[in-house]
Amino acid sequence: MLKRLMAKVFPQTTASAVSDLERTLEKLSQAEACHSEAARQARQTACDLHDHADMQYALADRASMIHSRISKLLD
């Protein structure tokens, strides 16, 4: 389809130029797929970091509570 359209719009376009364009479109498609995967991985990493931060906050809260109880026992 692309070759026919190019032949109508640019009759002087050679088969080589059309082939180059098709290769470029394929590379763009591959780059888009890589970008999508990188974005998915970035979202997953952000979720993992958020979960880790939540866990650290819970541990700090628990440590504070234990420290408070120990302080009360020592008084």
DSSP file (Angstrom, degrees, kcal/mol; ACC not computed):
  #  RESIDUE AA STRUCTURE BP1 BP2  ACC     N-H-->O    O-->H-N    N-H-->O    O-->H-N    TCO  KAPPA ALPHA  PHI   PSI    X-CA   Y-CA   Z-CA
    1    1 A M     >        0   0    0      0, 0.0     4,-2.4     0, 0.0     5,-0.2   0.000 360.0 360.0 360.0 -45.4    0.0    0.0    0.0
    2    2 A L  H  >  +     0   0    0      1,-0.2     4,-2.8     2,-0.2     5,-0.2   0.902 360.0  52.3 -62.1 -40.9    2.8    2.4    0.9
    3    3 A K  H  > S+     0   0    0      2,-0.2     4,-2.3     1,-0.2    -1,-0.2   0.907 110.3  48.0 -63.2 -41.3    4.6    1.7   -2.3
    4    4 A R  H  > S+     0   0    0      2,-0.2     4,-1.9     1,-0.2    -2,-0.2   0.918 112.7  48.3 -65.7 -42.8    1.5    2.4   -4.4
    5    5 A L  H  X S+     0   0    0     -4,-2.4     4,-2.6     1,-0.2     5,-0.3   0.931 112.9  47.8 -62.8 -45.5    0.8    5.6   -2.6
    6    6 A M  H  X S+     0   0    0     -4,-2.8     4,-3.2     1,-0.2     7,-0.3   0.890 109.4  53.9 -62.4 -39.1    4.4    6.8   -3.0
    7    7 A A  H  < S+     0   0    0     -4,-2.3    -1,-0.2    -5,-0.2    -2,-0.2   0.861 112.5  44.1 -65.0 -35.0    4.4    5.9   -6.7
    8    8 A K  H  < S+     0   0    0     -4,-1.9    -2,-0.2     2,-0.1    -1,-0.2   0.917 122.0  36.7 -74.3 -43.8    1.3    8.0   -7.2
    9    9 A V  H  < S+     0   0    0     -4,-2.6    -2,-0.2     1,-0.3    -3,-0.2   0.904 135.1  20.6 -77.1 -42.4    2.5   11.0   -5.1
   10   10 A F    ><  +     0   0    0     -4,-3.2     3,-2.2    -5,-0.3    -1,-0.3  -0.710  65.7 174.6-127.9  79.3    6.2   10.8   -6.1
   11   11 A P  T 3  S+     0   0    0      0, 0.0    -1,-0.1     0, 0.0    -4,-0.1   0.756  80.2  59.8 -61.1 -23.1    6.5    8.9   -9.3
   12   12 A Q  T 3  S+     0   0    0     -3,-0.1     2,-0.2     2,-0.1    -5,-0.1   0.585  78.4 114.4 -80.7  -8.0   10.2    9.6   -9.5
   13   13 A T    <   -     0   0    0     -3,-2.2     2,-0.1    -7,-0.3    -3,-0.0  -0.420  64.1-134.6 -65.3 131.7   10.8    7.9   -6.2
   14   14 A T     >  -     0   0    0     -2,-0.2     4,-1.9     1,-0.1     5,-0.2  -0.400  18.5-112.4 -85.1 163.6   12.9    4.8   -6.6
   15   15 A A  H  > S+     0   0    0      1,-0.2     4,-2.5     2,-0.2     5,-0.2   0.839 118.5  58.8 -61.7 -32.4   12.2    1.4   -5.1
   16   16 A S  H  > S+     0   0    0      2,-0.2     4,-2.6     1,-0.2    -1,-0.2   0.909 104.3  48.9 -64.2 -42.3   15.4    1.9   -3.1
   17   17 A A  H  > S+     0   0    0      2,-0.2     4,-2.3     1,-0.2    -1,-0.2   0.899 111.9  49.0 -65.2 -40.0   13.9    5.1   -1.5
   18   18 A V  H  X S+     0   0    0     -4,-1.9     4,-2.5     2,-0.2    -2,-0.2   0.914 111.0  50.4 -64.6 -42.2   10.7    3.3   -0.7
   19   19 A S  H  X S+     0   0    0     -4,-2.5     4,-2.4     2,-0.2    -2,-0.2   0.908 109.7  50.7 -62.0 -42.0   12.6    0.4    0.8
   20   20 A D  H  X S+     0   0    0     -4,-2.6     4,-2.3     1,-0.2    -1,-0.2   0.907 110.3  50.1 -61.2 -41.6   14.6    2.9    2.9
   21   21 A L  H  X S+     0   0    0     -4,-2.3     4,-2.5     2,-0.2    -2,-0.2   0.908 109.2  50.8 -64.1 -42.4   11.4    4.5    4.1
   22   22 A E  H  X S+     0   0    0     -4,-2.5     4,-2.1     2,-0.2    -1,-0.2   0.905 110.5  49.5 -62.4 -41.1    9.9    1.1    5.0
   23   23 A R  H  X S+     0   0    0     -4,-2.4     4,-2.4     2,-0.2    -1,-0.2   0.902 110.5  50.9 -63.9 -39.9   13.1    0.2    7.0
   24   24 A T  H  X S+     0   0    0     -4,-2.3     4,-2.4     2,-0.2    -2,-0.2   0.915 109.5  49.9 -63.5 -42.7   12.8    3.6    8.8
   25   25 A L  H  X S+     0   0    0     -4,-2.5     4,-2.1     2,-0.2    -1,-0.2   0.885 110.2  51.0 -63.2 -38.4    9.2    2.9    9.7
   26   26 A E  H  X S+     0   0    0     -4,-2.1     4,-2.4     2,-0.2    -2,-0.2   0.911 109.8  49.7 -64.5 -42.6   10.2   -0.5   11.0
   27   27 A K  H  X S+     0   0    0     -4,-2.4     4,-2.6     1,-0.2    -2,-0.2   0.898 110.0  51.3 -63.7 -39.5   12.9    1.1   13.2
   28   28 A L  H  X S+     0   0    0     -4,-2.4     4,-2.3     2,-0.2    -1,-0.2   0.898 109.1  50.9 -62.9 -39.9   10.4    3.6   14.5
   29   29 A S  H  X S+     0   0    0     -4,-2.1     4,-2.0     2,-0.2    -2,-0.2   0.911 111.3  47.6 -63.4 -42.7    8.0    0.8   15.4
   30   30 A Q  H  X S+     0   0    0     -4,-2.4     4,-2.4     2,-0.2    -2,-0.2   0.900 110.9  51.5 -64.9 -40.9   10.8   -1.0   17.2
   31   31 A A  H  X S+     0   0    0     -4,-2.6     4,-2.6     1,-0.2    -2,-0.2   0.891 108.2  52.2 -63.3 -38.9   11.8    2.2   19.0
   32   32 A E  H  X S+     0   0    0     -4,-2.3     4,-2.4     2,-0.2    -1,-0.2   0.908 109.4  49.3 -63.5 -41.3    8.2    2.7   20.1
   33   33 A A  H  X S+     0   0    0     -4,-2.0     4,-2.2     2,-0.2    -2,-0.2   0.909 111.8  48.7 -64.1 -41.8    8.0   -0.8   21.5
   34   34 A C  H  X S+     0   0    0     -4,-2.4     4,-2.6     2,-0.2    -2,-0.2   0.907 110.9  50.8 -63.7 -41.4   11.3   -0.3   23.4
   35   35 A H  H  X S+     0   0    0     -4,-2.6     4,-2.5     2,-0.2    -2,-0.2   0.912 109.1  50.9 -62.6 -42.7    9.9    3.0   24.8
   36   36 A S  H  X S+     0   0    0     -4,-2.4     4,-2.2     1,-0.2    -1,-0.2   0.909 111.7  47.5 -62.1 -42.0    6.7    1.3   25.9
   37   37 A E  H  X S+     0   0    0     -4,-2.2     4,-2.6     2,-0.2    -2,-0.2   0.910 111.6  50.3 -66.2 -42.1    8.8   -1.4   27.7
   38   38 A A  H  X S+     0   0    0     -4,-2.6     4,-2.3     1,-0.2    -2,-0.2   0.899 110.8  49.6 -63.0 -39.9   11.0    1.2   29.3
   39   39 A A  H  X S+     0   0    0     -4,-2.5     4,-2.3     2,-0.2    -1,-0.2   0.898 110.3  50.5 -65.3 -40.4    8.0    3.2   30.5
   40   40 A R  H  X S+     0   0    0     -4,-2.2     4,-2.3     1,-0.2    -2,-0.2   0.925 111.6  47.9 -62.5 -44.5    6.4    0.0   31.9
   41   41 A Q  H  X S+     0   0    0     -4,-2.6     4,-2.6     1,-0.2    -2,-0.2   0.881 110.3  52.1 -64.7 -38.0    9.7   -0.8   33.8
   42   42 A A  H  X S+     0   0    0     -4,-2.3     4,-2.4     2,-0.2    -1,-0.2   0.911 109.9  48.8 -64.6 -42.1    9.8    2.8   35.1
   43   43 A R  H  X S+     0   0    0     -4,-2.3     4,-2.2     2,-0.2    -2,-0.2   0.912 112.1  49.2 -63.1 -41.4    6.3    2.5   36.4
   44   44 A Q  H  X S+     0   0    0     -4,-2.3     4,-2.6     2,-0.2    -2,-0.2   0.911 110.7  49.9 -64.5 -41.8    7.1   -0.8   38.1
   45   45 A T  H  X S+     0   0    0     -4,-2.6     4,-2.7     2,-0.2    -1,-0.2   0.909 109.7  51.3 -62.7 -42.0   10.2    0.7   39.7
   46   46 A A  H  X S+     0   0    0     -4,-2.4     4,-2.2     2,-0.2    -1,-0.2   0.909 111.2  47.8 -61.6 -42.1    8.2    3.6   41.0
   47   47 A C  H  X S+     0   0    0     -4,-2.2     4,-2.6     2,-0.2    -2,-0.2   0.918 111.8  50.0 -63.9 -43.3    5.7    1.2   42.5
   48   48 A D  H  X S+     0   0    0     -4,-2.6     4,-2.4     1,-0.2    -2,-0.2   0.913 111.5  48.2 -61.8 -43.0    8.4   -0.9   44.1
   49   49 A L  H  X S+     0   0    0     -4,-2.7     4,-2.6     2,-0.2    -1,-0.2   0.885 110.9  51.1 -65.4 -38.4   10.1    2.2   45.5
   50   50 A H  H  X S+     0   0    0     -4,-2.2     4,-2.4     2,-0.2    -2,-0.2   0.927 111.0  48.0 -64.0 -44.2    6.8    3.4   46.9
   51   51 A D  H  X S+     0   0    0     -4,-2.6     4,-2.2     2,-0.2    -2,-0.2   0.907 111.7  50.2 -61.3 -41.9    6.2    0.0   48.5
   52   52 A H  H  X S+     0   0    0     -4,-2.4     4,-2.6     2,-0.2    -2,-0.2   0.909 109.9  50.3 -63.7 -42.3    9.7    0.1   50.0
   53   53 A A  H  X S+     0   0    0     -4,-2.6     4,-2.5     2,-0.2    -1,-0.2   0.905 109.5  51.3 -63.1 -41.2    9.1    3.6   51.4
   54   54 A D  H  X S+     0   0    0     -4,-2.4     4,-2.3     2,-0.2    -1,-0.2   0.913 110.9  48.5 -60.3 -42.6    5.8    2.4   53.0
   55   55 A M  H  X S+     0   0    0     -4,-2.2     4,-2.5     2,-0.2    -2,-0.2   0.910 111.1  49.8 -65.1 -42.3    7.6   -0.5   54.6
   56   56 A Q  H  X S+     0   0    0     -4,-2.6     4,-2.5     1,-0.2    -2,-0.2   0.900 110.5  50.7 -63.1 -40.3   10.4    1.7   55.9
   57   57 A Y  H  X S+     0   0    0     -4,-2.5     4,-2.4     2,-0.2    -2,-0.2   0.920 110.7  48.8 -62.9 -43.8    7.9    4.1   57.3
   58   58 A A  H  X S+     0   0    0     -4,-2.3     4,-2.4     2,-0.2    -2,-0.2   0.899 111.8  49.3 -63.8 -40.5    6.1    1.2   59.1
   59   59 A L  H  X S+     0   0    0     -4,-2.5     4,-2.7     2,-0.2    -2,-0.2   0.908 111.3  49.0 -65.4 -41.4    9.4   -0.1   60.5
   60   60 A A  H  X S+     0   0    0     -4,-2.5     4,-2.3     2,-0.2    -2,-0.2   0.898 111.3  50.1 -64.4 -40.0   10.3    3.4   61.8
   61   61 A D  H  X S+     0   0    0     -4,-2.4     4,-2.1     2,-0.2    -2,-0.2   0.916 112.1  47.6 -63.0 -43.7    6.9    3.7   63.4
   62   62 A R  H  X S+     0   0    0     -4,-2.4     4,-2.4     2,-0.2    -2,-0.2   0.906 111.2  50.7 -64.8 -42.2    7.3    0.3   65.0
   63   63 A A  H  X S+     0   0    0     -4,-2.7     4,-2.6     1,-0.2    -1,-0.2   0.891 109.6  51.2 -63.4 -39.3   10.8    1.2   66.2
   64   64 A S  H  X S+     0   0    0     -4,-2.3     4,-2.3     2,-0.2    -1,-0.2   0.902 110.1  49.3 -64.1 -40.9    9.5    4.5   67.7
   65   65 A M  H  X S+     0   0    0     -4,-2.1     4,-2.2     2,-0.2    -2,-0.2   0.917 112.2  47.6 -64.9 -43.5    6.7    2.6   69.5
   66   66 A I  H  X S+     0   0    0     -4,-2.4     4,-2.6     2,-0.2     5,-0.2   0.917 111.5  51.1 -63.7 -43.1    9.2    0.1   70.9
   67   67 A H  H  X S+     0   0    0     -4,-2.6     4,-2.5     1,-0.2    -1,-0.2   0.905 109.5  50.9 -60.4 -41.9   11.6    2.9   72.0
   68   68 A S  H  X S+     0   0    0     -4,-2.3     4,-2.0     2,-0.2    -1,-0.2   0.909 110.8  48.1 -63.0 -42.9    8.7    4.6   73.8
   69   69 A R  H  X S+     0   0    0     -4,-2.2     4,-2.1     2,-0.2    -2,-0.2   0.909 111.9  49.2 -65.2 -42.1    7.7    1.4   75.6
   70   70 A I  H  X S+     0   0    0     -4,-2.6     4,-2.0     1,-0.2    -2,-0.2   0.915 109.8  52.2 -63.6 -42.1   11.3    0.8   76.7
   71   71 A S  H  X S+     0   0    0     -4,-2.5     4,-1.0     1,-0.2    -1,-0.2   0.900 109.2  49.8 -60.7 -40.9   11.7    4.4   77.9
   72   72 A K  H  < S+     0   0    0     -4,-2.0     3,-0.3     1,-0.2    -1,-0.2   0.881 110.1  50.8 -65.7 -37.8    8.5    4.0   80.0
   73   73 A L  H  < S+     0   0    0     -4,-2.1    -1,-0.2     1,-0.2    -2,-0.2   0.853 109.7  50.5 -67.9 -34.0    9.8    0.7   81.5
   74   74 A L  H  <        0   0    0     -4,-2.0    -1,-0.2     1,-0.2    -2,-0.2   0.687 360.0 360.0 -78.7 -17.8   13.1    2.4   82.4
   75   75 A D     <        0   0    0     -4,-1.0    -1,-0.2    -3,-0.3    -2,-0.2   0.485 360.0 360.0 -76.7 360.0   11.5    5.3   84.1
